[in-house]
Amino acid sequence: MLDKNGIAKRIAKEVKDGYYVNLGIGIPTLVANFVRDDIEVEFQSENGVLGMGPFPFEGEEDADIINAGKQTITTLPGASFFDSATSFAMIRGKHVDLTILGAMEVSENGDIANWKIPGKMVKGMGGAMDLVASAENIIVAMMHTNRAGASKLLKKCSLPLTGVGCVKKIVTNMAVIEVTEKGFKLLERAPGISVDEIKDATDGELIIEGNIPEMVL
């Protein structure tokens, strides 16, 4: 089973040379730490940064350089800073090739709920609504189940939706899953995790075809 860094490391394999990538709050921010050195990728944050690098080492943080989650970040040579209006013009203009988001729930038809739990205090939807409405390639990074052991990959989301039918792929601590017209399609399983364990942890329709390979990290 993968930890958060393992999930980020697997998602980093989906990042291609020349991509402009938006990283959401949480696990997605770790992806920048694992992108191959032989490709060039521009990481964007909706608070107005293009050219984010890995997280800074302890003691090297600059409190004035942060991402949308208010975490301190590093920037690569050539990075630029701009206002939110310009940042969201990039997003809404479909200039971001890949969006990587966290989620509380994903449904088998690609709906995503990642911004609100009724009755709990939240800061607001932030840029997630614009990202899921504008991006053509959305990968979700999440745990397969919640703390109570209940599945987060559902037939239908129970929480307020952020976007409808937009998620293309999901990488969890247990599996890599593609969202298809017929439901969740199992592509890979995490090291040490069986197909039956993934099936038991998935509430939505899970399509299993042939021998499911183990992830290569």
KELUMSE-891011 format. One line per 3 residues: number of its first residue (from 0); their letters; for each residue x, y, z of C-alpha. Coordinates in Angstrom, 3 decimals, always signed. Example, Ala and Ser with C-alpha at 12.3 -4.5 7.8 and 13.67 -1.06 7.14 Angstrom:
<vonus>
0	as	+12.300 -4.500 +7.800 | +13.670 -1.060 +7.140
</vonus>
This chain:
<vonus>
0	mld	+0.000 +0.000 +0.000 | +1.277 +3.461 -0.871 | +1.787 +6.440 +1.420
3	kng	+1.200 +10.020 +0.260 | +4.659 +10.263 -1.290 | +4.064 +7.001 -3.132
6	iak	+0.833 +8.345 -4.617 | +2.616 +11.525 -5.724 | +5.497 +9.517 -7.195
9	ria	+3.090 +7.410 -9.306 | +1.213 +10.485 -10.523 | +4.507 +12.108 -11.520
12	kev	+4.771 +9.406 -14.212 | +1.690 +10.949 -15.870 | +3.461 +14.296 -16.308
15	kdg	+4.875 +14.742 -19.810 | +7.593 +16.974 -21.231 | +6.334 +20.498 -21.936
18	yyv	+3.224 +20.193 -19.776 | +1.729 +23.091 -17.836 | +0.431 +21.517 -14.629
21	nlg	-1.740 +22.848 -11.805 | -1.188 +21.210 -8.425 | -4.023 +21.248 -5.893
24	igi	-3.681 +21.365 -2.119 | -2.517 +18.277 -0.215 | -0.986 +15.215 -1.889
27	ptl	-0.829 +16.901 -5.335 | +1.725 +19.437 -4.106 | +4.176 +16.558 -3.569
30	van	+4.176 +15.649 -7.268 | +6.718 +18.382 -8.055 | +9.253 +16.485 -5.928
33	fvr	+9.171 +13.413 -8.187 | +9.077 +14.667 -11.781 | +11.863 +13.280 -13.943
36	ddi	+14.952 +15.463 -14.316 | +15.120 +14.967 -18.090 | +11.809 +16.721 -18.858
39	eve	+10.715 +20.340 -18.576 | +7.439 +21.009 -16.760 | +5.849 +24.287 -15.667
42	fqs	+3.903 +23.989 -12.410 | +1.212 +26.616 -11.926 | -0.538 +27.719 -8.741
45	eng	-3.759 +29.700 -8.976 | -2.575 +32.343 -6.522 | -0.296 +33.563 -9.330
48	vlg	+2.870 +31.489 -9.717 | +4.242 +29.770 -12.798 | +7.447 +27.781 -12.424
51	mgp	+7.120 +26.196 -8.984 | +9.855 +23.833 -7.886 | +10.061 +21.238 -5.090
54	fpf	+9.313 +22.078 -1.485 | +12.151 +23.960 +0.261 | +14.397 +22.237 +2.754
57	ege	+13.899 +23.136 +6.401 | +15.562 +26.454 +7.152 | +15.490 +27.564 +3.513
60	eda	+11.832 +28.625 +3.384 | +10.851 +32.072 +2.119 | +7.538 +33.080 +3.718
63	dii	+6.787 +35.416 +0.799 | +6.787 +32.576 -1.761 | +3.761 +30.341 -1.246
66	nag	+1.319 +28.209 -3.204 | -2.490 +28.373 -3.135 | -2.501 +26.276 +0.036
69	kqt	-0.257 +28.841 +1.779 | +2.638 +26.379 +1.873 | +6.129 +27.731 +1.285
72	itt	+7.532 +26.685 -2.092 | +10.591 +27.122 -4.253 | +10.666 +28.550 -7.762
75	lpg	+12.758 +27.494 -10.734 | +14.855 +29.832 -12.936 | +12.511 +31.802 -15.184
78	asf	+9.536 +31.556 -12.813 | +6.997 +34.372 -12.910 | +4.519 +35.919 -10.492
81	fds	+1.234 +37.573 -11.463 | -2.204 +38.477 -10.148 | -5.115 +36.077 -9.695
84	ats	-6.956 +37.502 -12.702 | -4.097 +36.489 -14.989 | -3.795 +33.129 -13.266
87	fam	-7.459 +32.287 -13.765 | -7.295 +33.526 -17.343 | -4.712 +30.780 -17.882
90	irg	-7.008 +28.217 -16.273 | -10.267 +29.297 -17.904 | -8.511 +29.711 -21.247
93	khv	-7.545 +25.995 -21.113 | -3.813 +26.709 -21.101 | -3.197 +24.130 -18.335
96	dlt	-2.468 +20.648 -19.745 | -2.972 +18.667 -16.541 | -4.740 +19.364 -13.254
99	ilg	-3.967 +17.228 -10.197 | -6.461 +17.513 -7.335 | -7.255 +15.905 -4.029
102	ame	-10.789 +14.699 -3.361 | -13.081 +13.536 -0.604 | -15.233 +11.529 -3.026
105	vse	-15.244 +10.548 -6.704 | -18.170 +8.849 -8.428 | -17.953 +6.139 -11.077
108	ngd	-18.981 +8.616 -13.782 | -16.204 +11.083 -12.870 | -18.002 +13.508 -10.554
111	ian	-15.744 +14.999 -7.882 | -16.500 +16.342 -4.394 | -13.500 +18.018 -2.822
114	wki	-14.497 +21.274 -1.196 | -17.169 +20.929 +1.496 | -18.456 +18.628 +4.220
117	pgk	-21.873 +19.898 +5.425 | -21.745 +21.159 +8.993 | -17.981 +21.687 +9.001
120	mvk	-16.173 +24.987 +8.612 | -14.422 +25.363 +5.260 | -12.540 +28.217 +3.630
123	gmg	-14.504 +27.910 +0.394 | -14.231 +26.234 -2.961 | -11.213 +28.268 -4.025
126	gam	-9.982 +27.612 -7.551 | -11.226 +24.015 -7.716 | -14.482 +24.921 -9.473
129	dlv	-12.650 +26.743 -12.272 | -10.054 +24.001 -12.589 | -12.514 +21.131 -12.991
132	asa	-14.689 +23.168 -15.378 | -11.772 +24.145 -17.621 | -9.256 +21.305 -17.540
135	eni	-9.470 +18.459 -20.049 | -7.153 +16.155 -18.115 | -7.848 +15.771 -14.395
138	iva	-6.102 +13.262 -12.151 | -7.259 +12.816 -8.562 | -4.831 +11.937 -5.761
141	mmh	-6.604 +10.460 -2.744 | -6.851 +7.702 -0.174 | -9.065 +4.846 -1.331
144	tnr	-11.088 +4.828 +1.882 | -11.840 +7.310 +4.664 | -10.690 +6.983 +8.263
147	aga	-13.715 +4.827 +9.065 | -12.764 +2.431 +6.286 | -15.625 +3.436 +3.973
150	skl	-14.948 +3.738 +0.251 | -14.339 +7.154 -1.307 | -14.871 +5.762 -4.824
153	lkk	-18.647 +5.690 -5.035 | -21.547 +4.988 -7.338 | -22.728 +8.521 -6.579
156	csl	-21.106 +11.255 -4.469 | -22.867 +12.083 -1.214 | -21.066 +15.400 -0.649
159	plt	-21.644 +18.674 -2.553 | -20.086 +18.402 -5.996 | -17.179 +20.473 -7.278
162	gvg	-17.484 +19.227 -10.849 | -19.533 +16.777 -12.916 | -18.113 +14.036 -15.144
165	cvk	-14.658 +15.602 -15.248 | -12.219 +13.167 -13.593 | -10.155 +11.057 -16.003
168	kiv	-7.926 +9.055 -13.670 | -7.552 +8.348 -9.941 | -4.413 +7.308 -8.082
171	tnm	-5.024 +6.063 -4.542 | -2.934 +4.322 -1.915 | -4.282 +1.042 -3.363
174	avi	-4.665 +1.442 -7.120 | -4.551 +3.363 -10.389 | -8.063 +3.646 -11.807
177	evt	-9.398 +5.090 -15.050 | -12.880 +6.598 -15.194 | -14.788 +5.132 -18.164
180	ekg	-18.362 +5.257 -19.444 | -18.984 +1.912 -17.755 | -17.413 +2.767 -14.395
183	fkl	-14.044 +2.567 -12.673 | -11.507 +0.530 -14.656 | -8.666 -0.951 -12.624
186	ler	-5.317 -0.338 -14.352 | -2.707 -1.055 -11.681 | -2.561 -2.207 -8.086
189	apg	-0.262 -0.925 -5.349 | +2.586 -3.172 -4.147 | +1.249 -5.821 -1.788
192	isv	-2.404 -5.111 -2.589 | -4.593 -7.750 -4.227 | -7.365 -7.187 -6.753
195	dei	-9.893 -8.524 -4.242 | -8.795 -5.963 -1.642 | -9.301 -3.150 -4.163
198	kda	-12.687 -4.543 -5.166 | -13.801 -4.715 -1.512 | -12.689 -1.108 -0.950
201	tdg	-14.514 +0.271 -4.007 | -18.213 +1.089 -3.753 | -18.692 +2.039 -7.416
204	eli	-18.663 -0.325 -10.384 | -15.124 -1.713 -10.767 | -14.115 -3.115 -14.148
207	ieg	-11.389 -5.773 -13.986 | -9.961 -7.037 -17.268 | -7.189 -9.611 -17.445
210	nip	-4.159 -9.680 -15.179 | -3.766 -6.400 -13.272 | -0.093 -5.399 -12.998
213	emv	+1.566 -4.050 -9.894 | +2.605 -0.389 -9.975 | +6.173 +0.447 -10.910
216	l	+7.358 +3.496 -8.961
</vonus>
